[in-house]
Amino acid sequence: MIKRINVLKGIGRFSALNFERGSEGDFSDLNVIYASNASGKSTLCDVLRSLGTGNPAYVMGRRSLSSDIQPEVVVLIGGERAVRLQEGQWHNHDNCPSIHVYDDRFVAENVFIGHHISVDQRRNLYGLVIGEEAIALKQAVGSAEQRLSNATTAFNAAQSALTRLIPTGYTIDSFRNLASVDDVDTEIAEATREYRTAEQTKTKADAIRARRRLVALPIAEVPETLDKVLSSTLDTASLAAEAKIRDHLAATSQGLSISWVQQGFDAQIGTTCPHCGQDMQGLDILEAYRAFFSGELQAQEQLRESMKSAVQEAFGAAAQNQIRQTLTSHKTEQNWWKDAAGFEFVLPEIDGIETIIALLQATYQAIDSVLARKQANPGSEVSLTDEEAAAVTAWNEKVVALKAYNKALNAINEELENRQVNAGVIDLAPLQQKLSALQAAKKRHEQETINAFNAFDAASAEKRAAQQGKQRANDALREQSNRVFERYGSRINEILRIFGADFRIAPDGVSFRGGTPAGQLAIELNGERVAATPEAAADPSQVSLANTLSGGDRSTLALAFFLAKMEMASDIDSSIVVFDDPYHNQDRSRRQCTIERIHNLVGLARQCFVFSHDLEFARAVEKRPGTQVKTFVLDSLTEAATLEPRALPLLPSQAYLKNYHRLRSYSENPANHREHLNEVANTLRIILEEYLRLKFPREWEENDWLGDMIRKIREAQTGTPLSHCHPLVEELAHINTYSQRFHHGGTGEVADEPEARELKTYVDRTLKVIHAGGNI
């Protein structure tokens, strides 16, 4: 068994690993090691895996990247024998005990990768390399696979080289069967001449038919209702009512809009004010509401706003840009028809683009300005200024010219359409096919192509022979796999039943067919066979392992296989078994089953190590009657990591109760704690962190301290869980500031010593926060 790790440095996070002097740090039969994530558990598992296999690669692959220290490991085995890893090699490794490690690496290599099951996973799952015969068969399959791999590589290269020579539209077989053509170069020259002559004729016809009509200019017109909007008025009573309502709102509220009051007025029954609720019977404000909300003013506002939007759409920047683009496209089409089709037409006379745009813009500004004045004086009649009226008149005159321009375009479009209809039609496909066939026939009988076909045929023959050889090796391996499955399959299924899994491995679940050696893993889920092929996993419409087994199920299957192998291993009584977080990816309902199986294996194996970041799980594993158990805490946050033999920390709820009783006791009898003031002061921050974690377990990161929690409470949005703590946040901040004096060096000075009277004040304030939190 492993007695202790004396040296561990230059590996992963470990610049060094401190250990206890004497026998205190020695390992026992069952060793439970508690550590948070990213503390080095997986690194230690690979160190033990490397020790068991004698393969230094597992350690060298984890050497520290930011250190010049060379990886070094010294492990004390049995009594006093030290096994060393130095300069990339294990020394004195003979007769090391077998070490079996269950961790993420084991799951990845033995069960699933992605959405399908790989060769090594299937073979490892069924233990295909156990025993002399299996090892020989594995070597035969490996040799056959290597031959097939080489043959496949050569085949792919030959196929790629040949495919590059094959013209579009041909397969390897159809290209192979092309006959040679006499005087092929002359035939190709004649076919090329015919094709180019027809292509030139067709190009012009196709281009003519592809052209579109000249688009009519968009013409914006001044709304007919503009005069009506500008000349509309309101009686004095409506305007006075609006003033009275606004005075009423100013006196009784801040920032309340008339539209909001209107909603209340429209819905109110009786004579109560929709804003302040008082009875308005006999008051002027009631008559004001009735006069103002009669609808006349609102109707005028809606008409004015809809007109403003319509004017912006017809005269604004988008309309101006559309006119510019349309006139530009007309000129472009005129040039194309002249240059490409030989047809000239004359566009109607019209002012320049910028002149038209300027008139449109001036009209837009005139109407927009007068509408703005109307909006400011809704009760009065408003008129266009002389300058605005001139802009509108100028545009109306231009509209006449633009309509005449569009009318003239119709005649041009009729002529263009006539030319498109009469354009010639030529079918180039037969000529292209004839030319392509002649070129392909010439290519097929060139020496380069002949050589490529010869290389392809030879590679194809070698690949077929390699596939047949691999199949023979697979058949032998399949028979051995079936025998091995008979040995482990029933125990795997029994463990799955114990774990409450609703799936099992089918008894005939090993078969090999084509491709890489691949014993198909057959799974039955609720009595129905589930496909385990990569093809099924790639198709989301099929029921397969990719969409039926959860992550917890996969972890359970891997653990069941590991336990079955360990329980049935002939050397289990002299072996060391290592578990790294065996429960972290399983359902909570399977936790106790996992602990029972580990305890059962502890009784069979020589020594057992259990690494876990789950404190509750670690404390449960520790409790195995009749076994010498040692517990350790792994801390890699210090400069030199420590693997300290000590009791596991209390569970959060237990620690909270202990700290709560300490504060209550101090609050009631401070004199009884004169020698423990620092301990009480340090408890303030700790208990508040514990309390908040118990109260809101899903709101914090693992490494959040009280300061982080206070910040998150301050930033919490209304309605979120933490927002209910807003009334406590300032008091939490004061207590945190006080407690920092005793567990921080503050400004670099020595931490303060608590004063008993002041400490009692903050103890009471802390308890008050906790008691007040009961209402959250």
PyMOL commands that set and color helices and strands:
alter all, ss='L'
color gray80, all
select helices_A, chain A and resi 41-53+57-60+104-110+119-125+132-163+172-176+184-210+226-231+236-252+258-267+284-292+296-315+317-339+353-376+386-421+429-444+447-498+534-538+545-548+551-568+572-574+588-604+615-622+652-668+670-695+706-715+721-743+756-775
alter helices_A, ss='H'
color red, helices_A
select strands_A, chain A and resi 2-9+17-18+30-34+72-77+81-86+89-91+99-102+503-505+523-525+528-530+576-580+607-612+629-635+641-645
alter strands_A, ss='S'
color yellow, strands_A
deselect
rebuild
show_as cartoon
